[in-house]
Amino acid sequence: MGKYVTVSVKVSVELREKMKKYGIKPSDVLKKAIEESIKKEEIKRLKKEVDSIKQILDKISEEDIIRSVREDREQR
């Protein structure tokens, strides 16, 4: 199991009472929310990387790609 750290958050008394009333565990909700936020950020950054790579690949002509593939096949 990995190492853990404590993260705390302040909520209103009213919100805390509602969580108790409905049996909601704040730790479960916070863990899930943090994981979802991280996934969204990772996806956003990966999309930026893909766009950057796409711009580079768009500069390579189809003929150059075909030639490179043929040369690679001939070397085998």
C-alpha positions as CSV (number, residue, x, y, z in Angstrom):
1,M,0.0,0.0,0.0
2,G,1.2,3.5,-0.8
3,K,1.9,6.3,1.6
4,Y,-0.9,8.6,2.5
5,V,-1.3,12.2,3.7
6,T,-4.1,14.0,5.3
7,V,-6.0,16.6,3.4
8,S,-8.6,18.7,5.3
9,V,-11.4,20.9,4.2
10,K,-13.7,23.2,6.0
11,V,-17.5,22.9,5.4
12,S,-20.4,24.7,6.9
13,V,-22.1,23.1,10.0
14,E,-25.3,22.8,7.9
15,L,-23.4,20.8,5.2
16,R,-21.8,18.6,7.8
17,E,-25.2,17.8,9.4
18,K,-26.7,16.9,6.1
19,M,-23.7,14.5,5.4
20,K,-24.4,12.9,8.8
21,K,-28.1,12.7,8.1
22,Y,-27.6,10.9,4.7
23,G,-24.7,8.8,5.8
24,I,-22.3,10.4,3.4
25,K,-18.6,9.9,4.2
26,P,-16.7,13.0,3.3
27,S,-13.4,11.1,2.7
28,D,-15.1,9.0,0.0
29,V,-16.6,12.0,-1.7
30,L,-13.3,14.0,-1.6
31,K,-11.2,11.1,-2.8
32,K,-13.5,10.6,-5.8
33,A,-13.7,14.3,-6.6
34,I,-9.9,14.7,-6.4
35,E,-9.4,11.6,-8.7
36,E,-11.9,13.0,-11.2
37,S,-10.2,16.4,-11.2
38,I,-6.8,14.8,-11.8
39,K,-8.2,12.7,-14.7
40,K,-9.7,15.7,-16.3
41,E,-6.5,17.6,-16.0
42,E,-4.5,14.7,-17.4
43,I,-6.9,14.4,-20.4
44,K,-6.6,18.1,-21.0
45,R,-2.8,18.0,-21.1
46,L,-2.8,14.9,-23.3
47,K,-5.1,16.7,-25.8
48,K,-2.6,19.6,-25.9
49,E,0.3,17.2,-26.5
50,V,-1.7,15.4,-29.3
51,D,-2.5,18.8,-30.9
52,S,1.2,19.7,-30.8
53,I,2.3,16.5,-32.3
54,K,-0.5,16.7,-35.0
55,Q,0.9,20.1,-36.1
56,I,4.3,18.5,-36.6
57,L,2.9,15.5,-38.4
58,D,0.8,17.7,-40.7
59,K,4.0,19.2,-42.1
60,I,5.2,15.7,-43.3
61,S,3.9,14.9,-46.7
62,E,2.2,11.7,-47.6
63,E,4.9,10.9,-50.1
64,D,7.6,11.3,-47.4
65,I,5.7,8.8,-45.2
66,I,5.3,6.3,-48.0
67,R,9.0,6.6,-49.0
68,S,10.1,6.1,-45.4
69,V,7.9,3.0,-45.0
70,R,9.3,1.5,-48.2
71,E,12.9,2.2,-47.2
72,D,12.3,0.6,-43.8
73,R,10.8,-2.5,-45.4
74,E,13.6,-2.8,-47.9
75,Q,16.2,-2.7,-45.1
76,R,14.7,-5.7,-43.4
